[in-house]
Amino acid sequence: MASQPTLRVEGLKRHFPVTMWRRLKRVAAVVKAVDGVSFDVGEGETLALVGESGCGKTTTAKLILALDTPTSGTIRLGDTDVQNLHGEAYRHYREQVQAVFQDPWSSLNPRMRVKEIVSEPLVVNRRRSRRDIRARVAEVLEAVGLNPAHADRFPHEFSGGQRQRIALASALSSDPKLIILDEPVSSLDVSIRAQTMNLFRDLQGQFNVSYLLIVHDLAVARYMSDEVAVMYLGKIVEHARTEDLFSEPLHPYTKALFAAALPGHPDVEREEIVLEGEVPSPIDPPSGCPFHPRCPMKIGEICETTVPALRTHQGRHAVSCHLYDDEAAAATASAEA
Ligand code: SF4
């Protein structure tokens, strides 16, 4: 029997009511930032959420961090339902789910000493003694390759790579089950990206922690993740084990993202892949398949009228595209005959 995942997200939606001007009239509309997303993150595994900016991956991360409230759907960490957590239960949840953000220059408080930053997730738990906290700070600083004797220093006394190690030490200090890594190496110099990614991977094994990796760089996703979910306009359009997705991408959007050759090594800097046409506004998304206005493989009217379901194809590889929907493809073929 498969073990229970660390994190289970089911049918997650975050819709924002907005008002906009249309033909000189103010009208109410809804931005569907996250629109029915489901995935698991296995124990000690990494799931990468990839996609262009505005696809909903950051909103998904905020919902999991309990910094925002879903419109509907569920988020479960082990047996804990994240909805309606208060007081001690909320504090415990935030100990169990930590985050490392993109920019180590702005994410660390410049007025706090390293020992205060690293112990921050611990002090919310009032059961720990000062001696315990000091010992834990020294332990995690050593684990990330920093000298515990430097715990009295301030963040500006460290390089960018060392600051990201401080952020990771802080995230690990409370022994979390899940860490959200939000573009964790994109602001680092290319010369230290590989060693930082290796550190994240090594410590994942050592601390048995799961990662949800929010990333736009496919090379980083490939290097760090066990599974990849590709998001477009608030929905997951493809989800597979990393090796399967990279050896045989199925969705035309994923194929377009892969169209520019991937570098042989994640340290090699390259231009971000830019698709033709803009990502449509989530206020007024296209009918049918949300990718149809940009899709080079559109198969007919069905793409403009019917939302493709996310269906499993070839075992565990899920894709939402009518190209893989046998019934729909057959219906289209007979209509065109
Ligand atoms: Fe392209 Fe149609 Fe597939 Fe959408 S459903 S990705 S428009 S082929």
Residues whose N, C-alpha, C, O or C-beta is under 5 A from the ligand:
A	BS01	SF4	P252 C289 F291 H292 C295 M297 K298 I299 C303 P308 S320 C321 H322 L323
